[in-house]
Amino acid sequence: MPNTTRDDYVLSFYRVRQALGVLGLLFPFLLLLGGLLQDARIQPSISDYYHTTLRDLFVGTLFATGIFLISYKGHHREPGEPLSDNLAATLAGIGAFGLALFPNRFAPETLNIFQFYLETKAGVLHFMSAILFLGSMAYFCLGKFARTLNKGRRLIYLWCGWAIIVFGLGATLASILRALGSPDMKAVIETTGIIFWFEAFGIWAFGLSWLVKGRADITLLNRLRRKLKR
């Protein structure tokens, strides 16, 4: 492969990964800041911002994330790998679209044309989309990125991958207790915003892993350039 073509590929990967990383890091912060400026409170979960005036920010960011993920081709599937980069990213992108299209709870005043026919099933589809998105992101960290020979970066990817899983499970458990638990338990969960923070830390882990991976690519490219100049 010509050097210029190789460089273009690496730069393309770098830009997509950096965009995903930045979106992941900024998303919870923007919702948090917007919510505090709006009514000085934190919503019980990130998904609850769909039902506020920040709905456009919530949906727009998830759609942008989904588009970047579906556009990401990555590397070919290696022997023994269950999923290629392209398929894993596409599944994650579909999950991001599902999170944007289907609210976490039924609210007639915020139904769109898709939800009008799905009605109460929207919450189930939202939950399934969250599993698809977070599961794909954890797969990237643990099954793809962590194969690097750099011990420092591998540790970061492993921490990020397990953080996505642990905080995702924590958010799921808290959401179930919020829906099925006693009124007192529901009040505690909503007052503390524990679901929001579980989701936020999982998303930040996702963003950090993609930023580190993008930085690793550009570092490798710069090293190759220096070698070629010698």
C-alpha positions in Angstrom: 0.0 0.0 0.0 1.4 3.5 -0.9 2.5 5.5 2.1 -0.1 8.3 1.3 -2.9 5.8 1.1 -1.9 4.2 4.3 -1.7 7.6 6.0 -5.2 8.5 4.8 -6.6 5.3 6.2 -5.0 5.9 9.6 -6.1 9.5 9.7 -9.7 8.4 8.8 -9.7 5.9 11.7 -8.2 8.5 14.0 -10.8 11.2 13.2 -13.8 8.8 13.6 -12.4 7.4 16.9 -11.7 10.9 18.2 -15.2 12.1 17.2 -16.7 9.1 19.1 -14.5 9.7 22.1 -15.4 13.4 22.3 -19.1 12.7 21.9 -18.9 10.1 24.7 -17.1 12.4 27.1 -19.3 15.5 26.4 -22.7 13.8 26.3 -23.4 13.4 30.0 -21.7 16.7 30.8 -24.0 18.6 28.4 -27.1 17.0 29.7 -26.0 17.5 33.3 -25.2 21.2 32.7 -28.3 21.8 30.6 -30.6 20.2 33.2 -29.0 22.2 36.1 -29.4 25.5 34.2 -33.0 24.6 33.3 -34.5 23.6 36.6 -31.5 23.0 38.9 -31.9 19.3 39.1 -30.4 16.1 37.7 -32.8 13.7 35.9 -33.0 10.2 37.4 -31.4 8.7 34.3 -29.7 10.0 31.1 -32.6 8.5 29.2 -35.1 10.7 31.1 -33.7 13.7 29.4 -35.7 12.6 26.4 -38.7 13.9 28.2 -37.2 17.4 28.8 -36.4 20.4 26.7 -33.0 18.8 26.1 -34.6 16.1 24.0 -33.1 17.5 20.8 -29.6 17.3 22.3 -30.2 13.8 23.6 -31.5 12.5 20.2 -29.0 14.5 18.1 -26.0 13.2 20.0 -27.1 9.6 19.8 -27.8 9.9 16.1 -24.4 11.4 15.5 -22.8 8.6 17.5 -24.8 6.0 15.5 -23.8 7.5 12.2 -20.1 7.6 13.2 -20.3 4.0 14.3 -22.1 2.7 11.2 -19.6 4.6 9.0 -16.7 3.0 10.9 -15.2 0.0 8.9 -12.2 -0.8 11.1 -10.0 -3.9 10.4 -10.9 -7.2 8.9 -12.0 -10.0 11.2 -9.0 -12.0 12.5 -9.2 -15.8 12.8 -11.0 -16.7 16.0 -12.8 -13.4 16.3 -16.6 -13.7 16.6 -17.3 -10.2 15.1 -15.5 -7.9 12.6 -14.9 -4.3 13.5 -17.5 -3.3 10.9 -20.3 -5.6 12.2 -19.6 -4.7 15.9 -19.7 -1.0 15.1 -22.8 -1.4 13.0 -24.6 -3.2 15.9 -23.5 -0.4 18.3 -24.8 2.2 15.8 -28.2 0.4 15.6 -28.3 0.4 19.4 -27.6 4.2 19.5 -30.4 4.8 17.0 -32.7 2.7 19.1 -31.9 4.6 22.2 -32.7 7.9 20.4 -36.0 6.7 18.8 -37.6 4.7 21.6 -38.0 6.4 25.0 -37.4 4.6 28.3 -41.0 5.0 29.4 -44.3 5.7 27.8 -45.2 9.3 27.6 -48.0 10.2 25.2 -47.0 13.8 24.9 -43.6 12.9 23.4 -44.6 10.2 21.0 -43.2 10.3 17.5 -44.6 8.5 14.5 -42.6 5.3 15.2 -43.6 5.2 18.9 -47.3 5.9 18.1 -47.7 2.3 16.8 -45.3 0.8 19.3 -46.8 2.5 22.3 -45.7 0.7 25.5 -43.2 -1.5 23.7 -41.0 1.5 23.3 -39.5 1.0 26.7 -38.6 -2.6 26.0 -37.0 -1.6 22.7 -35.1 1.2 24.5 -33.7 -1.4 27.0 -32.7 -3.8 24.2 -31.0 -1.0 22.3 -29.0 -0.1 25.5 -27.8 -3.7 25.8 -26.8 -3.8 22.1 -25.0 -0.5 22.3 -23.1 -1.1 25.6 -22.4 -4.8 24.7 -20.8 -3.8 21.4 -18.7 -1.1 23.1 -17.5 -3.5 25.8 -16.6 -6.0 23.0 -14.5 -3.3 21.3 -12.6 -2.6 24.5 -12.1 -6.2 25.7 -12.0 -8.1 22.4 -10.4 -5.6 20.0 -8.5 -2.7 21.6 -7.0 -4.8 24.4 -5.0 -6.9 21.9 -2.4 -4.1 21.8 1.2 -4.9 22.9 1.4 -1.7 24.9 0.7 -2.7 28.5 -0.4 0.8 29.6 -3.0 1.1 26.9 -4.1 -2.5 27.3 -4.8 -1.8 31.0 -6.9 1.3 30.1 -8.9 -0.7 27.6 -9.5 -3.5 30.1 -10.6 -1.0 32.7 -12.9 0.7 30.3 -14.4 -2.5 29.0 -15.2 -3.8 32.5 -16.4 -0.4 33.6 -18.9 -0.4 30.7 -20.2 -3.8 31.8 -20.3 -3.1 35.6 -21.9 0.3 35.3 -24.3 -1.0 32.6 -25.4 -3.8 34.9 -25.7 -1.4 37.8 -27.9 0.9 35.8 -30.0 -2.0 34.7 -30.5 -3.3 38.2 -31.3 0.2 39.5 -33.8 0.7 36.6 -35.6 -2.5 37.5 -35.8 -1.5 41.2 -37.1 1.9 40.1 -39.8 0.3 38.1 -40.8 -2.7 40.3 -39.5 -1.7 43.8 -41.4 0.0 46.6 -42.3 3.7 46.5 -39.6 4.4 49.0 -37.0 2.6 47.0 -38.1 4.4 43.8 -37.9 7.7 45.6 -34.3 7.0 46.8 -33.2 6.0 43.3 -34.7 9.0 41.7 -33.4 11.4 44.4 -29.8 10.2 44.3 -29.7 10.0 40.5 -27.8 6.7 40.8 -29.0 5.5 37.4 -27.7 8.7 35.8 -24.3 8.3 37.3 -24.0 4.6 36.4 -24.9 5.5 32.8 -22.6 8.5 32.8 -19.5 6.5 34.0 -20.2 3.8 31.4 -20.4 6.4 28.6 -17.3 8.1 29.8 -15.5 4.8 29.8 -16.7 4.3 26.2 -15.4 7.8 25.2 -12.1 7.4 26.9 -11.4 4.1 25.2 -12.0 5.5 21.7 -9.9 8.6 22.4 -7.0 6.5 23.6 -7.3 4.1 20.6 -7.4 7.1 18.2 -4.3 8.6 19.9 -2.5 5.2 19.6 -3.2 5.2 15.8 -1.8 8.7 15.2 1.3 7.9 17.4 2.0 4.8 15.3 1.6 6.8 12.1 4.1 9.4 13.3 6.6 6.7 14.2 6.3 5.2 10.7 6.8 8.6 9.1 10.0 9.2 11.2 11.4 5.8 10.2 10.7 6.5 6.5 12.6 9.8 6.7 15.8 8.2 8.0 
